[in-house]
Amino acid sequence: MPGDETDMLNLVLVGCGGMGCRHIRGLQRLKEIDALPYTLVGVVDIFAPNRERAATLAEEVLGHRPQQFDSFEAMRTGLDQIDAMVVTTMPNLHAEIGIAALDAGIDVMVEKPIALTTSQGIALVEAAARNGRKLAVAENYRRDPINRLAKALLDAGAIGLVHLFIQS
């Protein structure tokens, strides 16, 4: 049953800057509507003030203070079970952290862009496949009403064959 402690997803946030804190606010919304039974068990950032701010925010809005870690390795040693990880670091670290997590059996969602290069993105996808794990990219515009309308128009053929589409 959702909300049952045995069904809780143990979640970790890696990267506790501005985007990381925005994800904590998003987790707050999920908790408010009881959409996903999870516990934010850890926050990871190399900068102590970022970790502290994220842990404090999580405690305020989620009702639980996550453990703080300064590296992926420290987090893996310090936590028994991690089911999923949200990676909101600088993009140059997405592939490295994501692949390490996927290889450790952890499902991963990375903030956009998925990686800095196509080969890094492919390596992430391959790590997910190799380990039978889930990989997602946080893309917040996909469900935007105007984008859903554009997709419906394209799917219906209402605007003909599109060769280039630029959204500003």
C-alpha positions, 0 to 999 in steps of 0.5 A: 500500500502506498505510504507503507514503510515497506514500500518506501523508495529510498531516494538520494539527491546528488547536487544540492545547489539551486536545481537540487533545492528545486527538486526538493520542492518538487518532492514536496509536491509529490508528498502533498498529493501522496503520489510516490511513497519515498524517503529522501535518505541522503543529500550529496554535494562537495560544498558543505553549505549546499548540503546543509541548506538542502538537508534543512530544506528537506527537513522543513518541507518533507519532515525528515532530515536526510544524511549528508555526504560529500561524495558518491563514495561516502554516500554508498558507504554510509547508506544501506539501501538506495533505490533511486538517485536524482543527479542535479550536479553540473552537467560535466558530472552527470555521466560519471555519477550516473554510470557509477550509480547505475553500475551500483544497481541504483535507478537514476534521473539526471537533470538536463542535459543528460550529458555533455557529449553524445558518447557520454549520453550513450554510455549512460544509456548503455549502463542502464541497459547493462544493469537492468536499471531505469534512466530518466532525464528531467525534462520539464517542458514535455507536459507543458500544455503548449507542447502537448498541443503542438504534438497533437497537431503534428500527430494529426498531420494538421500542419504538414511535414515539419523539417525544423521546429524551434521553440523560444 
